[in-house]
Amino acid sequence: MTPTRDPIWAELVQLIPVISLALPFIVEGNVDIGRASWGFLLGALLTIPATVAVVARRHLLNPILLGAGLWLWLGAIAFQMPAPRVVAWLAETQAAGLFLGALAVGTVATFLSPRGYIACYCPDARWIRRSSLLLLGLTLLVAAWAWIFRHDVRLGGGLPFIVLNVARRAMARMGRGRSQT
């Protein structure tokens, strides 16, 4: 079987929901999650067409972005119910909450998905498991980093988000390379 490489658009379309929430914060340089009700709702709702677009074309979903989607849905529901304790937790944790969502999805994917947390077409199941565990460890480190720097949207949110996604993508590329040998 020839390894399949997911096209870049499949990654980019999955980024739209979280970017819809984050972009105003990044531009402004200041985050006030406690007032992001509509941003969470818009981001959560955008996860639906993004996921459908990727799955309908039989591409792999990025587990990190699925975790971000989980975080967006948690926020959307918390604001709409309302659930002030959850909203307060979201405001306190900032982007660290997003990485905890990624950690939750990554843990499930590592142990239940044949493609693992790295979401990779590779016939070597042991390599996928080891790589996924490594990415889980990195996710835990990134969540701690995001917590420490939670009051700086770029350093505590943007930078660790980029690092984690680039690491996952690089691991997936290495996995595809393994299947060609």
LINMOFEN-V302593 format. One record per helix or strand of 2 or more residues. SS is the DSSP state (helix for helix, strand for strand). FROM is the first residue (numbers start at 0). LEN is the number of residues. Records with the same first field share a line. If there is no record, write none. Layout:
BEGIN
SS = FROM-LEN / FROM-LEN
END
This chain:
BEGIN
helix = 7-21 / 32-3 / 36-20 / 62-19 / 83-10 / 94-18 / 124-24 / 152-27
END
